[in-house]
Amino acid sequence: MRNEEISGSEDDDITSSESRGGHGYGPVVAHDNDPVVLEMSSFDPGSPSSSSSSSSKATNSLKKVKSKQPAREESMRNNRGANGARRESKLELFGFDSLVNILGLKSMTGEQIPSTPKSGVEKDGEDASAAARNPKQTSGGVKLGTMMGVFIPCLQNILGIIYYIRFSWIIGIAGISQSLLLVALCGLCTFLTAVSLSAIATNGAMKGGGPYYLIGRALGPEVGVSIGLCFFLGNAVAGAMYVLGAVETFLDAVPKAGIFRETVTEINGTRVAEPITSPSLHDLQIYGIVVTVILVLIVFGGVKIINKVAPAFLLPVLFSLFCIFMGILLARRDKPVEGVTGLSSNYFSDNWSSNYQKTNAAGIPDPDGNRYWNFNALVGLFFPAVTGIMAGSNRSASLKDTQRSIPIGTLSATLTTTFMYFVSVFLFGSVATREKLYTDRLLTATIAWPSSTIIYVGIILSTLGAALQSLTGAPRLLAAIANDNILPVLNYFKVPDNSEPHIATLFTAFLCIGCVVIGNLDLISPTITMFYLLCYAGVNLSCFLLDLLDAPSWRPRWKFHHWSASLFGACLCIVIMFLISWLFTVVSLSLVSLIYWYVSIKGKAGDWGDGFKSAYFQLALRSLRSLGANNVHPKNWYPIPLIFCRPWGKLPDNVPCHPKLADFANCMKKKGRGMSIFVSILDGDYHQCADDAKTARKQLAAYTDYRRCESVAEIIVAPTMSDGFRGIVQTMGLGNLKPNIVVIRYPEIWRSENLTEIPSTFVSIINDCIVANKAVVIVKGLDEWPNEYQRQYGTIDLYWIVRDGGLMLLLSQLLLTKQIFDNCKIRVFCAAEEDSDAEELKTDVKKFLYDLRMQAEVIVISMKTWDHRRDPQEESVEAFTAAQRRVKKYLTEMKERAEREGKPMIADGKKVVVNEQQVDKFLYTTLKLNATIMNNSRMAAVVLVSLPPPPMKHPAYLYMEYMDLLVENVPRILIVRGYRRDVVTLFT
């Protein structure tokens, strides 16, 4: 049933029906203009029988309504009757047919639904059209498992010509050490790609096109067509590589078959004992063209024959591998072969290091050669030996369980071949001399047991089979791209369903013959590498995008993946491309960009639900949220203070907060621009105190208006002050209007009121601000804060001890903008260690303040060590001694209580660990700082000092002693702690 055939009641109809039902639970009355009604199909799986009375009861519970489509309603009744008698249902409330009876759901699952004259189901979209075109596909049939469907095809494609005729030569050039690095680098790239492929392939059904289908549906048609065409070129060129490998092996095995033979008698200027015969370029071209034509004719003859004999091509490969390893193990000195003496530690050490040099076109070392080989060039040559991981995904339609077979089969083949390459590096590097590795490209055949003929036959069969697969798969990839009708220029390659892409096959043959004419396997291999790496990068980027966006439809069965691994795999592909050749890389990326641009301009729009569309959607939402939640640049930063009005003590009647808090809040604004949030807490239960909270909020708002402070007032109800503030600091505000500074009054009365509640609450508030990344300003001497008519003279002294993002400097500048402080000057006191260079620090601070456009006098104070016994002449010794006595008494009582109870020391509801020596150090530090303030800032209008954070595992009482000693005898002081953001900037 189509969605547009169902429409609900209008909102006002629903509202009216809810109002008639009392609380919204009454039945919804349908109207005559409702297009269709879904009657209930009640069922109860747990009920053994059905009842006609319950059926009539369920029917009567819903009102009958009229329908404009009686035929469809009759069809649904017939469908209900076909499913048996109605049963008593516990789901009557929902009023819909059971899910298994909805025809649309069956069509989504691909079930064959018999059509009736009165009702039918149209299949929409790609899946439905595919099912309609291929009814056998949905009905099932013989399917392949993991071994035959994925593992063996991948293994057959990975083990190719490079291993047989180039791998030992690569070891001779790169040495064992860098050959291991080469295998590890290429193997890691394909492993990460296989993981990304497993995730994408297990996120839904796959159709024709292989990686093109995956990339196109993930990154969009433009990217899919761009990379898909490059992957097509890679497959076409790979066919040429396999043909040249087969021809070169044949000419090495049967030298007399060569028409133009070449003989090498010198290597690096040294004459060799036996002349080395290598295939001529013209021989490779002639035989290669002939073989390509024959293969194309076979492809025209029928793909089914190729698919039937394809597994047979793997048996010679596996047997040849067995013969190679047996030959390495059985190689003996008493049956010498020139340069091969068996496994030897001496040869292992000799071949460990690399020996990069120039070679001729045949790969034989030659000082006058036209090709210099280094590690980067060898990466391009070897990488095709690890490709082929897409073979399983290309056969997804023939697999029994795609979600299980593709990950297990692909990764198993990748890991198996990589392990074999690692073992082969050690074996080949230990079994022959470096000269033999250089000159004998068919060393695998030389050392094979019992005869080299097996290797020749295995190489030829495996390469011809791989060439057939390339010449078969590449035209179908091109036809799949053309059938998507994205590029009009590809319409020539369109084919009907179940038809052979003859025109695409001819075009592929033309490209393959063109590469065969080049005749140089070492030149063709890096070209294939570029195209394959582009495809692998596209697969990794697809998985990265889908995993990062994490749309609701992204639910792959393969769980062992992460967006960071996919991103690393994509970057690794690009890095390998640049390692091989930056020129080839630029050309390849330019080709992809050109195709992308062409598809964007000339291509037809296609909506495949790709990841970019999901990214656009999420970016739109994020942009909307960023209007109120993005990080503010320091140039645009405004203080939004949260003024905590809960008093430490009592206030006059009808005064909801301290009168000077509004004055101080105004001092934190520049020309009145900004917003303050005044909050207070009512102790109690919310349900009982909700009305009181509303009243208190109105009073607080009215009072701040009376004090001419632009602000917002809020009242929170909480069991305790600490719980209430913790809720405030987490939830108050919206987006960028969240408060960034918490302003609280210093509890000067904490000794006389309560020795435990106020310190623990005060410390809890500071810790909550630190955790919530809020700046803190503690005002001491609030009663002495000047109002707008009390002009101040003197200085504003800043004791800048720790980095606070420039908040203290900014606050001092904001104070200067107020008329009451505009006659003051700013002094900045910087604390330095005794051995530090005070003059250099002073110069740096002056330069910093100049760049900030701030005028201030800079004074550097040298602080001595904490050992107060070496400096008995400090001021405020009496206050320090009194604090020591109180602390000692407090700790003694705590220890005695802990010993009586047999428990560790507990304070403020948590376990504490106190180091008395550290306590003395903290007390002495605050004493010295207080003495410095008293010596230099007795007449200052305002003093600003950095707030020390509460020490971990120290009782709150001890922290209050530190703070009391710090602010002792200072009449008006702001204790400031910044947060993890800069609020000032040097730049314009």
KACORUR-V613153 format. One record per pair of residues at least 6 apart in sequence whose C-alpha atoms are under 6 Angstrom apart, sorted by sequence separation. I is the first residue (numbers start at 1). J is the second residue. D is the distance in whole Angstrom. If there is no record, write none. Layout:
# KACORUR-V613153
I_J_D, I_J_D
This chain:
# KACORUR-V613153
18_24_4, 265_271_6, 266_272_6, 359_365_4, 360_366_6, 446_452_6, 495_501_6, 718_724_5, 816_822_5, 898_904_6, 905_911_6, 906_912_6, 265_272_6, 358_365_6, 359_366_5, 445_452_4, 578_585_6, 898_905_5, 905_912_6, 171_179_6, 216_224_4, 333_341_5, 358_366_6, 482_490_5, 577_585_6, 750_758_6, 215_224_5, 332_341_6, 358_367_6, 360_369_4, 482_491_6, 265_275_5, 332_342_5, 359_369_5, 360_370_6, 445_455_5, 493_503_6, 17_28_5, 264_275_6, 331_342_5, 358_369_5, 482_493_6, 483_494_5, 493_504_5, 212_224_6, 264_276_5, 359_371_6, 482_494_5, 645_657_5, 701_713_5, 263_276_5, 358_371_5, 263_277_4, 358_372_4, 479_493_5, 262_277_6, 357_372_6, 479_494_6, 548_563_6, 212_228_5, 262_278_5, 357_373_6, 547_563_5, 697_713_6, 356_373_6, 697_714_6, 261_279_6, 262_280_6, 356_374_6, 697_715_5, 261_280_5, 544_563_5, 260_280_6, 544_566_5, 693_715_6, 260_283_6, 544_567_6, 540_566_5, 792_820_6, 834_862_5, 947_975_5, 475_504_5, 541_570_6, 791_820_4, 792_821_5, 795_824_5, 796_825_6, 797_826_6, 800_829_6, 827_856_5, 833_862_6, 834_863_6, 944_973_6, 946_975_6, 947_976_5, 475_505_5, 540_570_5, 793_823_6, 794_824_5, 795_825_5, 796_826_5, 797_827_5, 798_828_5, 799_829_5, 800_830_5, 801_831_6, 826_856_5, 827_857_5, 828_858_5, 829_859_5, 830_860_5, 831_861_5, 832_862_5, 833_863_5, 834_864_6, 942_972_6, 943_973_5, 944_974_5, 945_975_5, 946_976_5, 947_977_5, 36_67_5, 686_717_6, 793_824_5, 795_826_6, 798_829_6, 827_858_6, 829_860_6, 942_973_6, 944_975_6, 946_977_6, 35_67_6, 746_778_6, 35_68_5, 537_570_4, 741_774_6, 745_778_6, 746_779_6, 32_66_6, 54_88_6, 643_677_6, 645_679_6, 646_680_5, 677_711_5, 679_713_6, 681_715_6, 683_717_6, 684_718_6, 740_774_5, 741_775_4, 742_776_5, 743_777_5, 744_778_5, 745_779_5, 746_780_5, 640_675_6, 641_676_5, 642_677_5, 643_678_5, 644_679_5, 645_680_5, 676_711_4, 677_712_5, 678_713_5, 679_714_5, 680_715_5, 681_716_5, 682_717_5, 683_718_5, 684_719_5, 741_776_6, 743_778_6, 537_573_6, 640_676_6, 642_678_6, 675_711_5, 677_713_6, 679_715_6, 681_717_6, 683_719_5, 930_966_5, 50_87_4, 683_720_6, 722_761_6, 923_962_6, 533_573_6, 913_953_6, 926_966_5, 912_953_5, 912_954_6, 42_86_6, 43_87_5, 244_288_6, 656_700_6, 42_87_6, 43_88_6, 44_89_5, 43_89_5, 42_89_5, 907_955_6, 40_95_5, 866_921_6, 40_96_5, 41_97_5, 875_931_6, 40_97_5, 41_98_6, 38_96_6, 546_611_6, 364_439_6, 351_429_6, 348_429_6, 348_430_4, 347_430_5, 161_245_6, 344_430_5, 343_430_5, 343_431_4, 342_431_5, 340_431_6, 340_432_4, 339_432_5, 339_433_5, 339_436_5, 642_739_6, 267_365_6, 268_366_5, 641_739_6, 268_367_6, 640_739_5, 642_741_6, 648_747_6, 640_740_6, 641_741_5, 642_742_5, 643_743_5, 644_744_5, 641_742_6, 642_743_6, 1_104_6, 629_735_4, 628_735_4, 629_736_5, 628_736_5, 487_603_5, 486_603_5, 486_604_5, 327_447_5, 327_448_4, 327_449_4, 326_449_6, 324_448_4, 323_448_5, 323_449_5, 852_986_5, 320_455_5, 851_986_6, 320_458_6, 317_458_5, 316_458_5, 381_525_5, 796_940_6, 381_526_6, 795_940_5, 796_941_6, 380_526_4, 668_814_6, 794_940_6, 795_941_6, 796_942_5, 797_943_5, 798_944_5, 799_945_5, 794_941_6, 796_943_6, 667_815_6, 313_462_6, 380_529_6, 156_314_6, 807_978_6, 804_978_4, 177_352_6, 175_351_5, 176_352_5, 805_981_6, 175_352_5, 805_982_4, 806_983_6, 175_353_5, 805_983_6, 806_984_6, 175_354_4, 174_354_4, 173_354_6, 173_355_5, 173_356_5, 210_394_5, 781_971_6, 781_972_5, 780_972_6, 780_973_5, 779_974_5, 760_956_5, 778_974_6, 759_956_5, 778_975_5, 759_957_6, 777_975_6, 777_976_5, 380_580_5, 776_976_6, 202_403_5, 776_977_5, 775_977_6, 376_579_5, 377_580_5, 775_978_5, 376_580_5, 775_979_5, 774_979_6, 773_979_6, 198_407_5, 246_460_5, 246_463_6, 242_463_5, 162_385_6, 242_467_5, 158_385_6, 158_386_5, 239_467_5, 158_387_5, 158_388_5, 157_388_5, 187_418_6, 239_470_5, 285_517_5, 154_388_6, 285_519_6, 154_389_5, 235_470_6, 284_519_6, 154_391_5, 153_391_6, 281_519_6, 235_474_6, 150_392_4, 232_474_5, 144_398_6, 145_399_6, 143_398_5, 144_399_5, 145_400_6, 143_399_5, 144_400_6, 143_400_5, 151_409_4, 155_413_6, 146_405_4, 150_409_5, 151_413_6, 172_434_5, 146_409_6, 172_437_5, 172_438_6, 169_437_5, 209_477_5, 168_437_6, 169_438_5, 209_480_6, 169_441_6, 236_508_6, 240_512_5, 166_441_6, 237_512_6, 240_515_6, 165_441_5, 236_512_6, 240_516_5, 165_442_5, 234_528_5, 234_531_5, 231_531_6, 230_531_6, 227_535_6, 215_539_6, 218_542_5, 193_536_6, 196_540_6, 193_540_6, 196_543_6, 634_983_5, 634_984_5, 634_985_6, 203_555_6, 203_556_4, 202_556_5, 202_557_5, 199_556_6, 199_558_5, 226_592_5, 226_595_5, 226_596_5, 222_596_5, 192_569_6, 222_599_6, 189_569_6, 220_610_5, 217_608_6, 219_610_5, 218_610_5, 219_611_5, 217_610_5, 218_611_5, 219_612_6
